Amino acid sequence: MMHFHLRLLTIQTKKRAQITASKPRGRMDSRGWGLTLQRYRTPAARRAAQQYFALAEQYKLSSPTELALRFPASRDAVTTSLIGHTSIEQLDSSVQAFRTAAKSELPTQLKWDIDRVHLQNRLPLFALDDAGSDWYNEGLIGERIP
């Protein structure tokens, strides 16, 4: 079921990108600013997202959002989580995840599995599978690479 949602998300993302390109809503949708968001679309970032989706499914969590919010809630050094919503449904999902986190921690093995995904995909925003020899010390959006 989660794999279907990931495929649907990819289709929805492409459709939204086409609409946004034709009718930008603000600076986040502009060509210049939008390119900076490419770092979240690298193959490594997508692989990490797929692995997190799979963990949420494997451990029978209600959603990847629950995984994302309950994991930091289980860390002693974390005192707060910053969240944002574009719909009441998203807010409801986050509130439910925090309520569940208050009742019980994530299983120890799941926390280790999350750490392992992170270690395998450390800093995915800098990972580019298609970096070519013609890039001359520049990243995807023109940032300088020493």
C-alpha positions in Angstrom: 0.0 0.0 0.0 2.8 2.4 0.9 4.5 1.8 -2.5 1.3 2.8 -4.2 1.3 6.1 -2.2 4.9 6.7 -3.2 4.1 6.2 -6.9 1.0 8.4 -6.6 3.1 11.1 -4.9 5.6 11.0 -7.8 2.8 11.5 -10.3 1.2 14.3 -8.2 4.6 15.9 -7.9 5.1 16.0 -11.6 1.7 17.4 -12.3 2.2 20.1 -9.6 5.6 21.0 -11.1 4.0 21.5 -14.5 1.2 23.7 -13.0 3.7 25.6 -10.9 6.0 26.3 -13.8 3.2 27.7 -15.8 1.7 29.8 -13.0 4.2 30.5 -10.2 2.5 31.4 -6.8 5.4 33.1 -5.2 9.2 33.2 -4.8 9.4 29.5 -3.8 8.0 28.6 -7.2 10.3 30.9 -9.2 12.8 29.3 -11.5 15.8 30.6 -9.4 14.5 29.6 -6.0 12.9 26.4 -7.2 16.3 25.1 -8.3 17.5 25.2 -4.7 14.9 22.7 -3.8 16.5 20.2 -6.3 18.7 19.0 -3.4 15.7 17.2 -1.9 15.0 15.4 -5.2 18.4 13.7 -5.7 18.4 10.0 -6.2 19.9 9.5 -2.7 17.2 11.6 -1.1 14.5 9.6 -3.0 16.1 6.3 -1.9 16.1 7.5 1.7 12.5 8.5 1.5 11.6 5.1 0.0 13.4 3.4 2.9 11.6 5.5 5.5 8.3 4.7 3.8 9.1 1.0 3.9 10.0 1.2 7.6 6.7 2.9 8.4 4.9 0.2 6.5 6.9 -2.7 8.0 6.3 -1.5 11.6 2.6 -0.9 10.8 2.7 2.9 11.6 -0.3 4.9 10.4 1.8 7.0 8.1 5.4 8.1 7.3 4.4 11.3 9.2 4.0 9.2 12.3 7.5 7.9 11.8 8.9 11.4 11.2 7.3 12.9 14.3 7.7 10.0 16.7 11.4 9.4 16.0 12.6 12.8 17.3 10.1 12.6 20.1 12.0 9.5 21.3 15.3 11.3 21.5 16.4 12.7 24.8 18.2 15.7 23.3 15.3 16.9 21.3 13.0 19.3 23.1 10.7 20.3 20.2 9.7 19.5 16.6 8.9 22.1 14.0 6.0 21.2 11.9 4.0 22.8 9.1 0.7 22.0 7.5 -1.2 23.0 4.4 -4.4 21.2 5.4 -6.5 20.3 8.4 -5.9 16.6 7.6 -2.1 17.1 7.9 -2.6 18.9 11.2 -4.8 16.0 12.5 -2.2 13.5 11.4 0.5 15.3 13.3 -1.5 15.7 16.4 -2.3 12.0 16.4 1.3 11.1 15.9 2.3 13.3 18.9 -0.5 11.7 21.0 0.8 8.2 20.1 4.4 9.3 20.9 3.3 10.4 24.3 1.8 7.0 25.0 4.7 4.8 23.8 8.1 5.0 22.3 9.0 3.5 19.0 10.5 0.0 19.2 14.2 -0.1 19.8 14.8 -2.0 16.6 12.9 0.5 14.5 15.0 3.4 16.0 18.1 1.5 15.0 16.7 0.9 11.5 16.0 4.6 11.1 19.5 5.4 12.2 20.9 2.8 9.7 18.9 4.5 6.8 20.4 7.8 7.9 23.9 6.4 8.0 23.5 4.9 4.5 22.1 8.1 3.1 24.0 10.7 5.0 23.6 14.2 3.6 21.6 13.0 0.5 21.2 16.6 -0.6 24.9 16.6 -1.6 24.7 13.2 -3.3 24.3 13.3 -7.1 24.4 10.1 -9.1 24.6 12.0 -12.4 27.4 14.5 -11.6 29.5 14.7 -14.7 33.1 15.6 -15.5 31.8 18.8 -17.1 30.5 20.3 -13.9 33.8 22.0 -13.1 33.5 22.3 -9.3 29.8 23.3 -9.3 26.9 21.6 -7.9 23.4 21.1 -9.4 22.4 24.7 -8.7 25.8 26.3 -9.4 27.0 26.2 -5.8 30.8 26.2 -5.5 32.4 22.8 -4.6 36.0 23.0 -3.4 
